[in-house]
């Protein structure tokens, strides 16, 4: 899809809510013309929702992992593209990172009991989130609440419905608390589902690779505390296309690797990592693609 048509489709997706409101107002006010206008707007918005926005081809950008410690990659572009099932909102190459320090057991995205848990009961809640490269902060959202988990069968069902409602109100509701950073070369990094009140940076502030900018939380369309990370070709999440990335250094099974972690294979990032460099070809580390991914929905 052309770059000129993409914003048109993306903006069209925002018409679902105003169309619905016009229909409701017209119904209670018995204004037939207004009802017709609302129906047309609603149909256009729904049609835009099903249009597949494919990003243009681009090379992978080398960045530092935005976390430290032991993490599990979920919904990774090493396993499938688009990683979250959609190209919209710049999520084509997005990845979810779940902190899982317990090497004695495998991480599971869905638990039979309890139906929901407080975010503070998860080891990832409050973990530092770091800038993936040098850049300038262009957007900050920090007021969304950290809700209870949606990692039970009942919770997952609720998350699916909740996600559809959130999408009506725009991508900000899906990402929850988030930070967008402009990197070199017209690339933008988005880090989402951050802990309420934890963001340490402001719009216009310059940050360096590895600098602490926030904490891992459970805001937005999230089943459990985790860090959602993606690169985009623009600052507006509604109209941006996803850009592939590769992490400059991490460890898998005791071996140093570079690329994109995947296959739900736990990886570790030490406190010392190399600085991001120039754009280069993608490299991926993955063995298999999980059948059912969590913790958020695209």
C-alpha positions in Angstrom: 0.0 0.0 0.0 1.3 3.4 -0.9 2.5 5.9 1.7 -0.1 8.4 0.6 -3.0 5.9 1.0 -1.9 4.5 4.4 -2.7 7.6 6.5 -6.2 7.7 4.8 -6.9 4.2 5.8 -5.5 4.7 9.3 -7.6 7.8 9.8 -10.7 6.0 8.5 -10.3 3.5 11.3 -11.0 6.3 13.8 -14.5 6.8 12.3 -16.1 3.8 14.0 -16.7 5.6 17.3 -18.1 8.9 16.0 -20.3 6.9 13.6 -21.7 4.9 16.5 -22.3 8.0 18.5 -24.2 9.7 15.7 -26.4 6.6 15.2 -27.3 6.5 18.9 -28.0 10.3 19.0 -30.1 10.0 15.9 -32.0 7.0 17.3 -33.0 8.8 20.5 -33.6 12.1 18.8 -35.5 10.7 15.9 -33.3 12.5 13.4 -33.3 10.2 10.3 -30.8 12.2 8.3 -28.3 12.1 11.2 -28.8 8.4 11.4 -28.0 8.0 7.7 -24.8 10.0 8.1 -23.8 8.0 11.2 -24.3 4.8 9.3 -22.2 5.9 6.4 -19.4 7.0 8.7 -19.6 3.8 10.7 -19.5 1.6 7.6 -16.4 3.5 6.3 -14.7 3.0 9.6 -15.4 -0.7 9.8 -14.2 -1.1 6.2 -11.0 0.6 7.0 -10.4 -1.8 10.0 -10.2 -4.9 7.7 -7.8 -3.3 5.2 -4.4 -4.9 5.6 -1.6 -2.3 5.9 1.6 -3.9 4.7 4.8 -2.0 5.5 7.4 -1.2 2.8 10.5 -3.3 2.7 13.3 -2.1 5.0 16.5 -3.3 6.6 16.8 -4.2 10.2 18.0 -1.5 12.6 20.5 -2.6 15.2 19.5 -1.5 18.8 20.2 -2.5 22.4 17.7 -4.6 24.3 15.4 -2.3 26.4 15.7 -4.7 29.3 18.2 -6.4 31.5 18.1 -9.8 33.2 16.3 -13.0 32.0 13.3 -12.6 29.7 11.1 -14.7 27.5 10.3 -13.4 24.0 6.5 -13.7 23.1 4.8 -12.7 19.9 8.3 -12.4 18.3 9.0 -11.5 14.6 11.5 -14.3 14.7 8.5 -16.7 14.8 6.1 -15.0 12.5 5.4 -11.7 10.6 3.4 -9.8 11.4 4.3 -10.8 15.0 1.0 -9.7 16.5 -1.2 -10.8 13.7 -1.6 -7.3 12.2 0.5 -4.7 10.3 -1.5 -1.8 11.9 -0.2 0.5 14.5 3.4 -0.2 13.4 3.3 -3.7 15.0 4.6 -5.7 12.1 7.9 -6.5 13.9 6.9 -5.8 17.5 8.0 -8.1 20.3 6.7 -8.7 23.8 9.3 -9.3 26.6 8.2 -11.1 29.8 10.5 -11.2 32.7 11.0 -14.8 33.9 13.9 -15.1 36.4 13.0 -18.7 37.4 15.1 -21.0 35.2 13.7 -24.0 37.0 10.3 -23.9 35.2 8.9 -22.8 31.8 6.9 -19.7 31.4 3.2 -20.2 30.7 1.0 -17.5 29.2 -2.3 -18.9 30.5 -3.0 -20.2 34.0 -6.2 -22.0 35.1 -6.2 -20.3 38.5 -6.6 -17.7 39.9 -8.8 -15.8 37.4 -6.8 -12.7 37.9 -3.7 -11.5 39.9 -2.4 -8.1 41.0 0.3 -6.8 38.7 2.7 -6.6 41.7 2.6 -10.4 42.0 4.5 -10.8 38.7 8.3 -10.6 38.8 8.5 -8.2 35.8 6.4 -5.5 37.4 8.6 -2.5 38.2 11.6 -3.8 36.2 13.6 -1.0 34.6 12.9 -0.2 30.9 15.8 1.3 29.0 16.3 3.4 25.9 17.3 1.1 23.0 19.5 3.7 21.4 20.4 7.4 21.5 17.5 9.6 20.5 14.9 12.3 21.4 11.7 11.5 23.2 8.7 12.6 21.1 5.7 11.2 23.0 5.0 10.2 26.6 1.8 8.7 28.2 2.0 7.9 31.9 -1.5 8.1 33.4 -3.1 4.8 32.6 -3.7 2.4 35.5 -2.0 -1.0 35.9 -4.9 -3.4 35.8 -5.1 -7.0 37.2 -3.9 -9.8 34.9 -5.8 -11.4 32.1 -3.8 -14.6 32.0 -6.6 -17.2 32.9 -9.0 -18.7 30.3 -11.7 -16.3 31.6 -9.2 -13.4 31.5 -8.2 -14.1 28.0 -11.8 -14.1 26.8 -12.3 -10.7 28.6 -9.0 -9.4 27.1 -10.3 -10.1 23.5 -13.5 -8.1 24.1 -11.6 -5.4 26.0 -9.1 -5.1 23.2 -11.9 -4.4 20.6 -13.3 -1.7 22.9 -9.9 -0.2 23.4 -9.3 -0.1 19.7 -12.3 2.1 19.1 -10.7 4.7 21.3 -7.4 4.7 19.4 -4.0 3.0 19.7 -3.1 4.9 22.9 -5.7 2.8 24.8 -4.1 -0.4 23.4 -0.5 0.6 24.3 -1.4 2.0 27.7 1.5 4.0 29.2 4.2 4.3 26.6 7.2 6.3 25.3 8.1 7.0 21.7 11.7 7.9 20.9 13.0 9.3 17.6 16.3 7.5 16.7 18.6 8.3 13.8 17.6 7.9 10.2 13.9 8.6 10.7 13.2 5.5 12.9 11.1 5.7 16.0 11.1 3.3 18.9 7.9 2.6 21.0 8.0 1.0 24.4 4.5 0.2 25.8 2.5 -1.2 28.8 4.7 0.8 31.2 4.0 1.2 34.9 1.9 4.1 35.9 3.9 7.0 37.2 7.2 5.4 36.3 8.2 7.3 33.2 11.3 9.4 33.9 11.5 11.3 30.6 9.6 14.1 28.9 8.9 15.0 25.3 11.9 16.8 23.8 14.4 15.2 26.2 17.4 13.6 24.7 18.2 10.0 25.9 21.2 7.7 25.5 21.3 4.0 24.9 20.8 2.0 28.1 19.4 5.0 30.0 16.5 4.1 32.3 13.3 5.7 31.0 10.5 3.9 32.8 9.4 0.6 34.5 7.6 -2.5 33.2 3.9 -2.4 33.9 0.5 -3.8 33.0 -1.3 -0.9 31.4 -3.3 -1.0 28.2 -4.2 -4.2 26.3 -2.0 -6.5 28.3 -2.5 -9.9 29.9 0.4 -9.6 32.4 3.2 -7.2 33.1 5.6 -7.1 30.1 7.5 -4.7 27.8 6.1 -4.3 24.3 8.8 -3.0 21.9 8.6 -2.0 18.3 10.3 0.2 15.7 8.4 2.4 13.3 9.0 4.7 10.4 7.0 7.6 11.9 6.0 9.0 15.3 2.3 8.6 14.8 1.4 5.0 15.9 -1.9 5.2 14.0 -0.3 5.8 10.6 3.3 4.4 11.0 4.7 1.2 9.4 6.7 -1.3 11.3 10.5 -1.4 10.9 12.5 -4.6 11.6 15.1 -4.6 14.4 17.8 -6.8 15.8 19.3 -6.7 19.3 23.0 -6.1 19.3 23.8 -8.6 22.1 22.1 -11.1 24.4 22.7 -14.7 25.6 20.7 -17.8 24.8 21.6 -21.2 26.4 24.9 -19.7 27.6 25.9 -18.5 24.1 26.2 -14.9 23.0 23.9 -14.0 20.1 22.8 -11.1 18.0 19.4 -10.8 16.3 15.9 -11.3 17.3 15.1 -13.8 20.2 12.1 -16.1 19.5 10.6 -19.5 20.1 9.9 -18.6 23.7 13.5 -19.5 24.4 14.6 -17.5 27.5 17.4 -15.1 26.9 19.5 -13.0 29.2 20.9 -9.5 28.9 23.7 -8.5 31.1 24.3 -5.1 32.5 27.1 -4.6 29.9 25.9 -4.5 26.3 27.4 -3.0 23.2 26.2 0.3 21.8 23.8 0.3 18.8 25.5 0.9 15.4 24.4 1.4 11.8 21.5 -0.2 10.0 22.3 -3.7 8.9 20.7 -6.9 7.7 18.3 -8.8 10.0 19.4 -11.9 12.0 17.0 -14.1 13.9 17.3 -16.6 16.7 14.3 -19.0 16.9 13.5 -22.7 16.9 9.8 -22.8 16.8 6.6 -20.7 16.6 4.3 -21.0 19.6 0.7 -21.9 18.7 -0.9 -19.4 21.2 0.9 -16.3 22.2 0.4 -13.9 25.0 0.6 -11.4 26.7 -1.0 -8.9 24.4 -3.1 -8.9 21.3 -2.4 -7.1 18.0 
